[in-house]
Amino acid sequence: MALDLMLIALAIVLDPLPIMAFVLVVSSARGAWKGLVFILAWLACLVVVIAIVLGVTGGEPPAPRSPPGLAGLVAKLAIGIALVSYGLRRRHRVRTAADQSSAPAGGPGPPSPPSGDTASEMTATMDNSSVWAAAGLAVVLQPWGMVAAGAVTVLEADTSHLSSTLALFGFCLLASAGLIGAELYIVLAPQSAQVRLLRLRGWLEGHKEQAIVVICLVLGLWLTAKSIYQLTG
């Protein structure tokens, strides 16, 4: 269980979309406060999901071949297949866009590049938003497919063992590590942090599709393969 949780948390923290949005949040007016609210809402989602699962299981994992245990493995298999399918669809979309951009004269031209002022415009929009908008953004941007994989994995947690409790704590901490690091940076060195974080966001903007494809394929294949092994073992 612990290994699966850490891999899922690593996939969550490497997802570029939440950190890209978080950079705009902390770069706006009252960014440190909005960033803190964003992180608290983000953590609250993870904690609530874990609490619901533990409430259902009572903190005791189902027997390996019991109906609940088999249902959990089937659910993990379905999530793994869904992540692989999603990754392949995004990969196909990236290839299609690349083919269009290299089309000969008379064919469809390349997509228009984003304006250099896009980040500034979005930051200005965040300037006028409230801290509650930052909280809502954290909920919306949760990678819920990966969180669902974590929830199914938590079915195996035995809270009577300290190792399981530490694994759950580590999952929440690792899944939020990127956000916490950016928040600390903006608090300790606001001027340099804003410049560098916006530069990071620009880099992520150009590589987000590739990152999402790799993350979904790697995690999806791992969950699929392990679920099939446990179901047939």
Beta strands, then each sheet from edge to edge (+ up, - down):
end
